[in-house]
Amino acid sequence: MEQFKKEDEIVIVVSRSKLFENEELTFQGVKTAKEDNELVDRVMYNLDKHYKTMRRGSTKETDIPLSKNAELNTKFKQPIPYVVIRKGKEFFVTERLEGAGESRLHGKISMGAGGHMNALDSDMFSFNSVLNDNTQRELEEELYMETASEAFPKIIGLINDDSEPVSEVHIGILGVIELNEGDNVTVREVDQLKGEWMTLETLKSEGVYERLENWSKIVVDMF
């Protein structure tokens, strides 16, 4: 039986020109609803109105048409739920180990849980429904969460970073889960990820900040 390749995954994408309304809404870094509610609402509306699906592809598949390779197609953005988990003054972070698939991310520290989004059974679902379903799935696949009540992220804004080829084809949907004292989080795939709690001071310290992935640096700078 042929093994499924992640390159063949069908993921949610949206035309960059429609998402940012011909670059009128383009920003770099993070935009929160508190800071610019109108911009965030318009981008989320455009995601809902114009999202479609495309083969995920790979940066190594240079011979594949861009219409079937979202990872190299800069005319489209792949929305990614990026969920930050906070408890008091600490944030839950993960470090990618050598067992993880993406070698370019080994040793990198991430503040966000989440991943590529897949369509639901019908294309009639709103983007918010697709986002909620994919976010819940990603959290359950990556983490064990022991909480006194159901913990679901509050969407607070968007992350965009066109400075690197990888982030240029993605847009982050930034969410935050606020946990109570006594709640706990651990990683499921211990051969691929290491999880721990860090304060904002530690995350900004020399030797740690440099190891943060770009989106995490953007989030750290926001707090």
Secondary structure, DSSP 8 states (H G I E B T S, - for coil): -----GGG-EEEEEEHHHHTTTTTT--SEEEEHHHHHHHHHHHHHHHHHH-EEEE---TT-TTS-GGG-TTT-TTEEEEEEEEEEEETTEEEEEEE-TTSS-GGGTT-EESEE-------SSTTS-HHHHHHHHHHHHHHHHEEEE-SS----EEEEEEE--SSHHHHTEEEEEEEEEE-TT-EEEES-TTTEEEEEEEHHHHTSTTTGGGB-HHHHHHHHH-
